[in-house]
Amino acid sequence: MSNVLIENIEKVHTTEMGVDRIRKNLGLGDIDVVAWCQTKIRDKEAAITRQGKNWYVRIDGCEITVNANSYTIITAHKNK
């Protein structure tokens, strides 16, 4: 199945504040947060949906929120 988010995966990025927020929320430590998110988005098990202006990617007990226009990772957090 084709997906616009996956087709534009190279455009996915975040801000410095986004990096800090995602690391804190997911407890990732000192890794490349964007590369980690891109890997999760590409995963065949990822459930990708679009609601309004955002993409939501649910995988491995977490949810990644990506702006659909700018491909900016807004946040990521563990599912409750």
C-alpha positions as CSV (number, residue, x, y, z in Angstrom):
1,M,0.0,0.0,0.0
2,S,1.3,3.4,-1.0
3,N,1.5,6.1,1.7
4,V,2.4,9.8,1.2
5,L,4.3,10.0,4.5
6,I,6.5,7.0,3.6
7,E,7.0,8.3,0.0
8,N,8.3,11.6,1.6
9,I,10.3,10.0,4.4
10,E,13.5,11.9,3.5
11,K,11.6,15.2,4.3
12,V,10.8,14.1,7.9
13,H,12.6,16.3,10.4
14,T,12.2,18.1,13.7
15,T,13.3,21.1,15.6
16,E,15.9,21.1,18.4
17,M,13.0,21.5,20.9
18,G,11.3,18.5,19.2
19,V,14.5,16.4,19.6
20,D,14.6,17.2,23.4
21,R,10.8,16.6,23.8
22,I,10.9,13.2,22.0
23,R,14.0,12.0,23.9
24,K,12.4,12.9,27.2
25,N,9.0,11.4,26.3
26,L,10.4,8.1,25.0
27,G,13.5,7.9,27.2
28,L,15.7,7.5,24.1
29,G,19.0,8.9,25.3
30,D,21.7,10.3,23.0
31,I,20.6,8.9,19.6
32,D,19.5,10.4,16.3
33,V,15.9,11.0,17.0
34,V,14.9,11.7,13.4
35,A,16.5,8.5,12.1
36,W,14.8,6.5,14.9
37,C,11.4,8.0,14.0
38,Q,12.0,7.4,10.3
39,T,12.8,3.8,11.0
40,K,9.6,3.4,13.0
41,I,7.5,5.1,10.3
42,R,9.0,2.7,7.6
43,D,8.3,-0.4,9.7
44,K,5.7,-2.7,8.2
45,E,3.9,-3.0,11.5
46,A,3.4,0.7,11.8
47,A,-0.3,1.9,11.8
48,I,-0.2,5.2,9.9
49,T,-3.3,7.4,9.8
50,R,-4.0,11.0,8.9
51,Q,-6.3,13.2,10.8
52,G,-6.6,16.8,9.7
53,K,-3.2,18.4,9.4
54,N,-1.2,15.6,11.1
55,W,0.0,12.0,10.5
56,Y,-0.2,9.7,13.4
57,V,2.1,6.7,13.5
58,R,1.4,4.0,16.1
59,I,4.0,1.3,16.7
60,D,5.8,-0.6,19.5
61,G,3.7,1.1,22.2
62,C,4.3,4.7,21.1
63,E,2.7,7.3,18.8
64,I,4.7,9.7,16.6
65,T,2.9,12.9,15.4
66,V,4.1,14.4,12.1
67,N,2.7,17.6,10.5
68,A,1.3,16.6,7.1
69,N,2.4,19.7,5.3
70,S,5.9,20.4,6.6
71,Y,6.8,16.8,7.6
72,T,8.0,18.1,11.0
73,I,7.9,15.6,13.8
74,I,5.8,17.4,16.4
75,T,6.1,14.9,19.2
76,A,6.3,11.3,20.1
77,H,5.1,9.6,23.3
78,K,4.4,6.3,24.9
79,N,0.8,5.0,24.6
80,K,-1.1,5.0,27.9
